[in-house]
Every structure is written in C-alpha cells, then in structure tokens.
C-alpha cells in the first residue's frame, strides 16, 4: 500500500479558527497516524499552483498546541478560483492556456499528496469541490476534506461555521469600548459596521452578544454613563427591508431624548443599492476572482451615515468597523470545541477516503457528518424568524420586516 501524505491549506478571508484548525489537524494526525508526512501549502491554492509548501517537522508537531492561542493563519491565505483560468494566468499562477485544475492536480500528485484538507468558506470549499471532481474524473487517487470557516456563518447546509461565535463575541467587546464615544460630544451618531456580505447572522449575533455583555452593568444614577449610552437604537441586515424616512423619524426622536444614536449595520445592508448608485454614476466597482464586489471598497457604514446624519440632527458622526479586529482573533472556548469535533471527523473521513466538508448538516437534523461537496454553496441567509433575533429586536424596540 502506498504511503499516505497529508497536505493542508487555508484560503479566503481570515476567521478566528484557522490557526487552531491547522494546529488541530497536526495534533490529530500526530496522535493517530504519526508516520504520515504532513505538508502545508502557503497562501492557499496559490501555494498549490506555485508548488510553495512547508514540511511539518517534528518540532512543529511538538509545538502545534501553541497554534490554538493565536488568530490569523500560520500558513497564509489567498483568494484563488481554480476555474478562473484567466485570473490565474493574469496573476502569474499558471501559464496562458493552462488549466489551473490540472496544474493543481499534477502538483498534488507530484508532491505525493494523498489527502488534502482545505480550511475556508464557501468559495474555498466550492473550489475544493471543483478540484475533487477533477481529480475523480481524471484518475487521481486523492481524498479532499474541507473544514468550514466563515465569520458570516453563511455556508449551505452547515449549521455553524468555524470562527463565527468568536467573531460575534470579539465584535461585542470592541463596541463596548466604542460606545463610550457617545459621551465625547452632544448629539453624537455612531455606526458600528459588522462583516456580512449577504448574511446578517454576524451582525445580529454581535448585537446579541453586546446586549448580553452590557445588561448586567451597574451605573451611577444621574450621570451620563447609563443603560441608554450602552443601547443599540437600530440594526440593519441584508435580509431586512427598511424605510429610511420612517427610520429617520424614529431615530430623530431618540436623538432628541437621549442626545445620541447607535446603529449596528451589516456591511451587506443596502449593498445592492449602493453598487447600483455607483455604477449609474459611471464608477467601476471592483470585484474579486469569484465575481464578488470587493466589500472593503464599498463604505456601507458611510452610506448609512450620509442617509441619516442630517435627518436625525446629528452634530458629530463616526463609523467604526470591527471586522478585521474580530476576524483576526484567536478562537474562543465555543469555537475550540467545535474545531476539535470537526477536525476529528475530517481526519477520520480522510483516512477512510470520504471526501466532503465536515459540518452539522441542517438537512439531516443537524448531525455532524462529512457533507457531500456538490451540496456546499454560499449565500445562506439569516432567518429573521430565529427566536433569539426576535428577542434582540424587542430589546432594541425597532419594527422590522423581511426584504
């Protein structure tokens, strides 16, 4: 029997799980299959195409537990779509006319890889699905097992993606400090922009975590630092419809009553309208290799600021973004447990030659299993009917309806 060799990569944006997932995979293989060689491709699929990898040494195995303490990725990320040959060639990852899927498959074969673990979101794992299909159709003997990472928690049909719980908790801590800016000047308007292109889960979960974090605070009665200063006055998600004029009237009353207004806004809320406005004005909106609008070039928080500031009588406005701070954090206790369970299943599946993505399958009662690649896709929307979301909106006192 041919000797097994494991490779891993992380890709897409960061999430508070990548370092721990890499460490967990190294630990698990070292525990149950210590003779298997392990390599990591640097910078995701870019490393596969360029043959840029690092061997996991005995010292790395010994110290792999340290990776659970850190955020980021110890092996680097990139955004590469293996079915976008033109983009790969433009970036110098393949030669003109080459099929990136074949280049990747040949690299894996020449490196002797028999198991590939991909740690990433929907783009990473749909690309893994494309690669797995190519490998299977062309006679390559290689098993591909992905782990789902995304702060948006938007991978179909996975109930909970790695890193999302941590991002919500850290985003809430971030804003607990930022909220104090409401005391810096009269009639201050603060917008907290949270990551989430198509899915509002993270914004809603961050608001929930913030409410839970601050609800037990004790205050000195009669002074400015009170529950109102720590309140959320509006929450806007991609899945929600909202009337700007009606909301402005509601928020203006709050501004007049308290002297400040706080909004939590998903970076995808109103995104289609903003992009349409810019393109109608003749602007070129940048997109990545997957065709997604480059969200960091679209200032959604600034758009909300522009829409509401004058209507609600704000004299000072600011937009604060917790995204990069939250997504770069080390995994919290909840995510560490989730990572361990998914890593254990990923290794078991890989050794049994079962390809797919590990996760709690919403179509099979939430069972943790290795989900078939063709069923993995992005764009899962947050369900506004989720009971805890209703509790959040009741706490805020904001009427809402689905888009």
MOSULGI-V583953 format. One line per field, one symbol per residue. ss: DSSP state (A for helix, B for strand, O for the rest). phi: phi as a letter, one per 30 degrees, with the letter a starting at -180 (. if undefined). burial: I if it has 24 or more other ideal C-beta (glycine too) atoms within 12 Angstrom, else O. Layout:
ss = ???
phi = ???
burial = ???
This chain:
ss = OOOOBBBBBBOOOOOOOAAAAAAAAAAAAAAAOOOOBBBBBOOOAAAAAAOOBBBOOAAAAAOAAAAAAOOOOOOOOOOOOOOOAAAAAAOOOOOOOOOAAAAAAAAAAAOOOOBBBBBBOAAAAAAAAAAAAAAAAOOOOOBBBBBBBOOOOOOBOBOOOBOAAAAAAAAAAAAAAAAAAAAOOOOBBBBBBBOOOOOOAAAAAAAAAAAAAAOOOOOOOOOOOOOOOOOOOBBBOOOBBOOAAAAAAAAAAAAAAAOBBBBBBBOOOOAAAAAAAAAAOOOOOOBOOOOOBOAAAOOAAAAAAAAAAAAAOOOBBBBBBOAAAAAOOOOOAAAAAAAAAAAAAAAAAAAOOOOBBBBBBAAAOOBBBBBOAAAOBOOOOOOOOOAAAAAAAAAAOOOOBBO
phi = .dddbcbbacaiddadaddddddddddddddcbddddbbbddhidedddcicbbddddddddcedddddbcibdbibacbcdccdddddedidbdejdcedddddddddddidcbbcccadddddddddddddddddcidcaccbccdbaddhbcdcddbddjdededdddddededdedddcdadhcbcccccdkdcbceddddddddddddcdcdcbdejcddbdddcdccabbbddccaceddddddddddeddcjabbbcbddcdieddddddddddjdccdbddcidedddcccdedddeddceddcidcbbacbcceddddcdddddeddddeddddedddedddcicdkbdlddddbiiddacddeeddacidcddddeeddeddddddicdaadd
burial = OOOIIIIIIIIIIIIIIIIIIIIIIIIIIIOOIOOIIIIIIIIIIIIIIIIOIOOIOOOIIOOIOOIIOIIIIIIIIIIIIIIIIOIIOOOOIIOOOOIIIIIIIIIIIOIIIIIIIIIIIIIIIIIIIIIIIIIOOOOIOIIIIIIIIIIIIIIIIIIIIIIIIIIIIIIIIIIIOIIOIIOOOOIIIIIIIIIIIIIIIIIIIIIIIIIOIIOOOOOOOOOOOOOIIIIIIIIIIIIIOIOIOOIIOIIIOIIOOIIIIIIIIIIIIIIOOIIOOOOOOOOOOOOOIIOIIOIOOIOIIOIIIOIIIOIIIIOOIIIIIIIIIIIIIIIIOIIIOIIIIIIIIIIIIIOOOIIIIIIIIOOOOOOIIIIIIOIIOIIIIIOIOOOOIOOIIOIIOIOIOOO
